[in-house]
Amino acid sequence: MSHRPGVGSLLSRVLLAAIAVLLGSRVVLAAEPPQPQFMLEKFQPLQAGVDFEKPEAAEVAMCRVQIDRGRGHTGWKVLGPAGQVLRRFLDTNGNNLVDQWRYFQNGVEVYRDIDSNHNGKVDQARWLNIGGSRWGIDSNEDGRIDSWRRISAEETSRVAVEALLRRDALLLQTILVTRQDTQALGLSRKMATALLAAVDDPSARLDKSPALAAGTRWIRFDCSQPGVIPADEGKAARDLEVYESALAIVDAGGKSGLVQIGELVKVGQVWKLTSIPVPLAGDTVQVTAGGVLLQPAAPSVAVATPGVTPKMQKLLDQLRELDSSPPTAATPAALSSYHSRRSDVLGGLSVAAATASERDQWSRQLIDSLVSLVQSGTWPEALQRLAVEETRLKRSDPKSALVPFTAYRHLLARHHRLMANATEQAAQLKVQQQWLADLEVFINNYPQAEDTPEAIWHLGTAHEFAARVDGAKTWYTKLARQYGRTPAGERAAGALLRLDLKGKPLVVSGKNLGSTTVRSDSYRGKVLLVVYWATWGKPCTEELPGLQALYAQYRAEGFEVLGVNLDLDSKPVPAYISANRVTWATLHEPGGLDSRLARQLGILSLPTMVLVDRRGNVISTEMTLADLKTELPKVLKTAASAVTP
């Protein structure tokens, strides 16, 4: 298990009972030293993504632990088979509590967790030597970096990619320029206002940003040399060191990609972004030169496919101007004008593009943009604009795949608006009934559309949530039979399996966070609870203490838990497990609710708990924590009686 805030007290007990007690110049061992396996497996870096040396299982037996005593510290040092340092766990203030956890690669320290105020909780993280130069501060000691004392431009781009991948606005906020930064740099009022507007509301902007594919990895920082803006230009009271138009090169499953990092400015020893990073994709890549601080001397360059007409180029230039200068005053009138003009430009591009594929691309971008505006409430007129686009497409090319594409998104956006405005329960029920009727009409009108499987899935889940199991099975069966090779079809097949699983065997198999295969049938002889959960699921976190209490109470009687994590990627999971002291095995595969592990049973909501008896047969697929508190003692007692001779 990874170490966590507060883990100092755990290892301090090892220090007190097994580690050296210093009495003058003598070293007295109170017990045998801790075993290398314990030191190597129980403690991991609190922050995800650290590349450090991990001995193979066969090598662990050849590792050894030594007393680590020097001027101002005592603790343990773990050495590898070749005598190289693997770990150091140190008490640096003599209170018998570990306050530094150090991790090595090839004998060189690459990462360090620090409890600087000696309260048993980690509050700093440092990447060192070949591990980098980052120095993060966790001021509230919750396992997340809140700010940076030092971070290079390259590492800032890496954090930006991580934030985009995880849709983590709090992580992104740590590398965005702040009001305090503008004051420290001595920026003019006009420049500070423009800069803060460019990084305002990162959470909403992340929601609208194109998603990075699961498993995307940062490869390198790409930019020309930094420049200096002299103080006598009037932008700031002192010289500014700035990178212009930086990019991050990423890898998504063997395919290279780009993320526009934009402009970075150096604030002390920290490089900050002056705009929200954006993934770049498609046949037309828009590269914007300059930024808030470094205004371009020439117009931004649009890198497009060959043969762009003058009309098309004019529209591309207009789109670039709009995207580079959103309204600084977020008044309804300013937002309405801005989004109306931008939608007009996207509509013009969808008509003026030279090829059918380009027209399709621009049309889809317009429709997706309008749906986002409806769902965020940013531009109320977007819903009417969606209706206009649907009508236009039906008239211009009724057989186009864009017609059902637009119709389905118009349906989704309209339902979202009606549900948001329905405050009374009766009104909400009426909206939901209309939603189901609209879905059926869409399915009948467009049986071959790309969104039809998803529409059928919505119908099936709506019936299941309403406890209309027969109706749910009808739609799931249709989906599994007619669209079985689609992701929705696979989820439907899993849902049908789940709804009929009581009394039947269940086998869940996958890799844990240490890349070891774990199977649920290896728990035969135990009463097993399989818990599907995610770090972002608030109910999962709220119910975790109660589940842990049951685990502690009944584990000795044969109760076990197997977690199945459904985060999009595994990066936030180790820190969460460490911070929340989760001790049972956890499976994970990329993809979240679309992963193989989730599709296997058509998981709808989190947490989902499946209780399995000692023989491997399912007792219930819809166990709640309250149910578990009541039923678990009975099941364990019954199970114990059944196996007693």
N, C-alpha and C positions, 0 to 999 in steps of 0.2 A: 504494500500500500504506500502511496505517496505520503510524505510528511506534510503537515498542515499547520496553520496558525495554532499555537498552543501546544504543538508537539514537543516543545522544549521540556515540558513537564514529563512526557513519556520517556524521552531519552535520558532526562536527568535521573529518573529512577534507575536506569541502567548505570548511569555514572555513580550514583550513590551505592548501588548494590554490587556492581561488578567492575566499574572503572576505578582507576587509581584515586586514592585519597592522599593528598600531599600533606605530609607532616614534616615540616622543615625540609631537609634534603632527602628524607626517606620516602619511598613509595610503598604504600601498603595496599594490597589487593584484597578487597572484601569478599570476592568470589571469583569464579572462573570468568575470563573475559567473554564478551558476547561473540557469538559465532559469525563468521563472514556472511553466511546466507541471510541471517537476520538483518545485518547492517546494509546489505546490498538490496534486499527485496523490500524492506519495510519503509525505506526512505528514498523519495524521488524529488526532483526539483518541483517547487510549487508552481512555477510558470511552465506552460506547455511549450513544446517545440525545441527544447534544449538538446543538443547533440552531444552526448557524453558516453563514456565507455561503459559497456554492460557485458560482463563476462558471460560466456556460454555456460549452460547448466553444468557441463562436465568440468569446467574450469573453476567453478565456485569452490569446490573442495580443495583446490590448490591455493586458494587465497588465504590470507592470514590477517589478523588484527593485532596492532601494536599500540602501546601507550604513546600518546603524542603530547609531549611536555616541552614547553619552551618558555621564554621570557614573556610573561603576561598571559599564558594560556595553558590549559590542560584538556585532554580528551582522548579520542581514538583516531587511529589512522588505519585505513583498510588498504592492503597491498595486493596486487594481482600476482598471477603465477610467475611473471618475470621480475617481480619486485617493484613494478611501477605503482605509483600512488593512484588509487581509484576514488577514495572518499576521505574526507577529514570532517570530524564532528567535534567542535571546540566550545569550551567554556572560556571566555576571554575576560571575565570580571571576577572570577573566583567564587561565584555563588552556587556552584554545582548544578547549574542549568545550562544546557547547550544553547548558544546564541548564534552560532554560525554553522551552516551546513554547506560543505564545499564539494564540488563534483569535477572530475578530471577526465581528460581525453588524451591518451598516449602520454600520461604522466604530467600533463600541463593542465592547470586549473582553467575551466571554461565557464563555470557558473557558481554563484554563491548566494544562498538565502541568509538573511541577516535579521536578528532580533536586536535592534540597536538600543532600545530602551529597557531591555532585560525583563520583560513582563511575560515571557513565554510565548509570544506571538510574533510571527515574521512581519516585518514592516518595510523591508528593502530587498531588492533583487538586483544582482550585478552579473553582467556577462563580461568575461575577462579573456585576455590573450586571444587565441584563435576563435574563441566563442563570440567576440565582438566587444563593443565598448558601452553598451547600454547600462544605465543605472536607474532603476525604477523605484518609485516611492509608493508604498501602500499605506497611506496615512490612516485609514480606518481599520486596517489589519483584517480585511475580509478576503484576502487571497487575490485581489485584482489590483493591477497597477493604476494609480490615480493620477500620477504625474511623473515626469522624467527630470532627473538631475543632470543626466547627460545622455544624448542620443545623436548619432551621426545622421547625415542626410540619407545615406544608404539604408540605415536601420529604420528611419522614419518611413521610407517607402515600403519596407517590409511589414511594419506594423499597419500601414494603410491597407495593404493587401489582406492581411489577417482580419482587419475590421470589416472590409467588404465581404470577405468570404463568410464570416460569422454573423454578418448583419449586426455588428456590435457597435452601437452608437457611443457607448461609454468608452470603449477602447479608442475609437476614432477621436473622441473629444480630447484625449490626452496629447494628440499631436496637432490639433488645430490651434491657430493663434488665438489668444484671449485678450480681453481688455487690459489685463495687467501687462501682457506682452507689449501692446501698443504703447502703453505708458513707459515701460522700460526702454523701448526703442526710441522714444521721443517723437513718435509720428505726429504729423499735423492732424488737426481735427478732421479735415476732409478725408485724408488718407485713412485714418483710423476707422471712420464711419463706413467707408467703402469696403475696407478689409473685413470688418466684423460682419457686415451684411453678407459677404461672400461665404462665410462659414456658419451662418445662422441656421438653427434647427437641423442639425446633422441627422437626427433620427428620422424626420420626415423625408429628407433627401435620400437617405439610405433606402427607405422603403420604395422610393420611385426609381432607384438606380438599377440598371441591369444586374442580374445575379451572376456571380462567378460559379462555374461548375464545381460540384463537390470534389474535393481532393486537389483543387488548384494549389500550386506551390509557387512561391516567390523564387525567382532565379537570380535576377540581378537588377541593379539600379542603372538606368541609362540616361545620361545627360552630358552636355558639354560642361566646361569648367565654370565655376561660380563667378559671378560678377559683383562689383562693388558700386553701390549708389552713394555718391559723395553727399555729405551733409549740406553742401552749398546748393544742391538742387532744390532744397526747400521741402522735401518730402518728410524728412526727419531731422532731429537735432544732432544726430551723429551718423557716421557712415554705416550703411547697411550691407551685409553680405548676403547675396541672394542667388539661388539657382533658378533658371528660367526653363519652363516647359519640360519638366522632368517626366520620365516614363519608368514604369516598372515592367520588366519582362517576366512573364509567368508561364508555367507549364500546367496544362490541364489534360491529363491522360495522354501525354506524349505529343500534344498539340500546343504550339507556342501561341501566346497571346500577349496583349498589352493592357496596362492600366495607366490612364493619364493621371499622374501625381500632381502635375501643375507646378506652381511656384512654391519655393521654400525659402524661408528667411531664418537666419541664425539669431537666436535669443540666448545670450550667454553661451552655454555649452549644449544647447538644445536646438535642433532644427525643427521648425514648425511649418505646417501647410497654411497657405493663404486661400485655399479653395477646397471643395470637397472632391476627393479622387473619384474617377469614373472609369469603369471597364470600357475598352474600345473593341468594337466588333463590327462585322458586316463587310460588304464589298467597298463601302466608302468610309474611310477613316478621317475624321475631322481632327486636325492637330492645331490647337490654338496657341499661337506664339504669345509670349509675355504673360502678364498677370496683373494683379492689382498694383503691385509695386513697380515691376518692370513693364511699362507699357510698350507695345511693339512699335518699332519705327516704321514698319510697313504693315499692310493688312495681313491678317492671319492667312495661312496657307491651307487650302483645301486639297487634300490628296484624294482624287476621285478616279473612277474608271475612265479609260480613254474615250474620247468622242463626246464630251459634255457640251451641250449646246449653250449659247449665250444666255438663253432664258433660264436654263437649268442652273448655270453658274450664278446668275443673279439671285435666284432663290436660295442656293447654298450659302451665298454671302449673307443674305438676310437672316438665315437661320443661325449662322455663326454669330452674327451681331447680337441677336436676341439671346442666345445661350451664354454669351460672354458678359451680358449686362442685364441681368434680371432686375426687376424694380426694387429699389432700396427701401421705398416706403410701401409696406404691405397693406395698403388700403384696398377695400373692395374694388374701387374704381380702377386703381392702378393694376391690380391683379387681373381684373376682367379684360382690360385693354391689352395687357401683355399676352395672356393666354389666347385671346381671340386672334391677335396678329400671328402668334406662333402656329396656331392651328390652321390659319389661312395659308401660311407658308408650307406646312406639311401637306395640306391638301393640294396645293399647287404642284409640289414635287411628285405627289402620287399620280398626277395627270400628265405632267411634263416629262417624266422619265422616259428614256428611249426604249427600254425593253420591258417585257411583261414581268420579269422577275424583279426589276427595280421598282416598277409601279406597285407590285405586291408588297415589297419591303417597306416603301414609304407609307402605303395605306395602313399596313399593320402597325407601324410606328405611331401614326396618327390615332388609330383606334385605341391602342394600349395607353397612349398619353391621355386621351379623353376619359377612359375608364379610371385611371389613377386620379385624375382631377375630381371625378365624381366621388370616388371612395374617400378621398382625403378632405372633401368639402371645400377645396381651394377655389373652384370656379363653378358655381351652381349651374351656369348655362351650358356646361359640358354635356349634360344629359340630353338636352335638346339638340346639341350639335351631333351627338351620336345617332339620334333618330334621323336627322337629315342625311348623314352619311349612309345609313342603312337603306333609306329610300333611294338615294342617288345610285348606289351600287346595284340595287335590284332593277332599276330602270336601264342602267348602262350595260350591264352584263349579268343577267339573272342566273346564268349557269356558273359564274365564277365562284371559286372556293372562298372568296372574300365575303360573299353574301352570308353564308352561315357563320363564318368567323365573326363578322360584325353583329349579326343578329344575336348570337349567344352572349357576346360581351355587353350588348345593349340590355339584354335580359338580366344579366348579373348586376349591372350598374343600376338598373331600375329597381330591382329587388333590394339592393343595398340602400338606396335612397328612401324607399317606402318603409323599410324596416327601421331605419334611423328616425323617421318621423312618427312612427307608431309607438306612442307612449303607453296606451292602455292595452291590457292583455287581449281583449276582444279584437282590437285593431291588429295586433301582432298575429293572432290566429288567422284572421282574414288575409293578411299579407302572405302568410306561409301557405295557405290553401291556394292562393293565386299563383304563387311561385311554383308549386307542384304541378298545377294545371299548365302553366307556361312551359315547364320542362317537357311535359308530355307532348304538347303541340310542337315544340322544337324537334323532339325525337322523331315524331311522325313526319314532319316536313323535310327533315334532313337526316335520313337514316345512315348516310355514308359520310357525314361531315366529320372533321377531325376532332370536334368537341363532343360528339354524340356519346361516346363511351363515358366521358366525365359527367354528362348530363344524367345518364342512367345511374351512375354511381351516386349522384346527389339524391335521386329519387329513392334508391335503395336505403341509403343511410338515413334519410328523413323518416321513412317507415320504421326503420329499426329503432331510432331514437324515440319514436312515438309508441314503441312497444307493439307495433303491428308486424309481428315476425313473419307471418305468411306473406304479407305484401312485400316485405324486404326480400324474402327468399325468391319471390317471383321476379323482381327486377334484377337481383344478383344472378339468378339463373340465366336470364336473357343476356345479361352482360357477359357472363363467363362463356356462354355458348357461341354468341355471335361476334364477340370482340375479345376472344380469349387471349390473343397475342399482344393486346395493349396493356399498359400498366394498370389501367382501371379494371380491365378484364381479369388480370392476375389478382388484384385486390378482392374482386368479387368472388373468385374461386376460394380465396382464403377466408372471406367472410362466411361463405356457405359452410366451409369446414368448421369454423369456429362455432357457428350456430348449432351444429349437430355433433359437437365434440364430447358432450357429457357422457361419462362412462366408457370413453374410448381412449386408447393410448395417445400420448402427445410426445413428439420428439422435436426439440428445438436445439439446433446445433450451429455453432459459429465460433469466431475468434474472439478471445477476450482482449483486453487492452495490452496484454503482453504478447499478442499474436499466437497464443496457444489455443488449440481447438478445445472447446468445452461442449459437452452434450448433456441435455437434461436427463437422458436415460441412465447416465452414470450416477444419478442420485437415487436409483432404485433402492428400496429399503428405508427411504426417508419420505416424509411428507414435504413436498416441494411447492413453493410459491414462485411462479414465474412472473416477474413484474416488468411491464413495458413502460418506460419513462423517458424524460428528456430534461436537460438542465433548465430549459426555458419554460417548462411546465410548472406554473405556480402551485397547482394542487399536488404535484409530485413532491415538491419541497415541503409543503405544509404537512403532508402525511408521513414524510420520512421518519421523524422522531418516533411516532407511534409504531411504525413498522419495525424500527430498530429495537424498541422496547420489547415487542413480541419476540423478535429474534433472540434477544438476550435471555428472555424468560423461558423459551421453549426449545432452544437449540439442543440442549442436553437430552431432551426427550425425542429427538429425531426430526426437528423442524429445520429446513434449509430454505434459502432464498437464492434465486438466480435472476440477476438484472439483465434486461435487454434495453440498451440505450438507443434512442431514436433521434439523436441530434444529427444534423446534416453531415457534420464531420466530427472527428473525435477530439479536436483541439481543446474545447472547454471542459472535457469530461474529467481528465485526471485531476485538475485543480478542484473541481466540484466534489469529486469523490474524497479527496484529501481534506477539504474544508469541512465536509459533512460526516467524515469518519465512517464511510461505507466500507464494510469489511467482506461482503459477499462478492462472488465473481460477477463480472459485468461483460456482456457481449456487445459488440458494436460492429456495424457495417455502414459505410457512407450511404447517404440518401434519405435519411430521416424517415418520414412516413411513407416514402416511396422505395425504401430499401427492401431487400429480399426478406429480412427478418420481420418487417412490418407487413409486407404483402402476404406472407405465409398464412396469417390468420386475419387478414383484412382489418388491421387495427384502426379504430375510428378515433378514440380519445385516449388521453393519458391522465393519470396512470390507468392501465388495464392490468388486472391481476387474475392469473389462472392458477387455481389450486389443484395439485396433482397428488394422488395417494401413493402409498408405499410401493404399489405394484406398477406405477407409471400411468394409471388411468385418471382422466380428468374428473374432478369433483364439481368444479364450477369454472366458467369462463368469465363471469361477471362479479367476482368477489370484490366487495368494498372493505375498507379498513374496519368499519363497524362490524360487518359480517364476520371478518376474520377473527376479531376479538371474541366473538361468541362461538364461532364454529370450530376454531383451531383446537381448543382443549378437547372438544368432543371427538374430532377426527383423530387426534393423537391417541386418545384413550381407546377408541374403537380399533384403530390400527394396531395398537399394542396388544389388545385382546386377541385380534385376529392372528397374530404371529406367535402367541403364547402356546406352547405345547399343551 
